[in-house]
Amino acid sequence: MGFISFAGRVLFSSIFILAAWQKINDFGADGGAAAKSMEPKLALFKNHVTTLLGVQVPEVEIKHLLMAAIGLEGLGGILFIFGSTLGAYLLLIFLASVTPIMHDFYNYDMTKPEYVTEFIQFLKNLSLFGALLFFLGMKNSFTKKPKKKISKSKTN
């Protein structure tokens, strides 16, 4: 059971580690393709937050946000391979912060192919989020050991 669990964590983490590695290799001076695709989506997100909530989102450089995302994704994936709950929490933070901004299917017309693509990616990340919650729930249930009943010997 231990090897199968380890292999499952390796396969699960591979999507995060490989994506982080690709972003690192593509980063360059300007943040690469990830920063270019993130910029308009982040601007739209900031506009939604400002319009709907009346709160001004602080200005942060896209490269810094991308570096934080790479760190959460890469480090979380590596720690998760070894069964670390910290790794699972880092991946949860990554998915919770990136998914609604980068996979904004709700900003597209339902008849456009972009809607379908973003909706599928959103659902994929949602399922990964659920799998991480399941892992944390199972991890917490195994750490709580039931108390042993102490049998008292009868003396006559």
Disulfide bonds with the S-S distance in Angstrom:
none
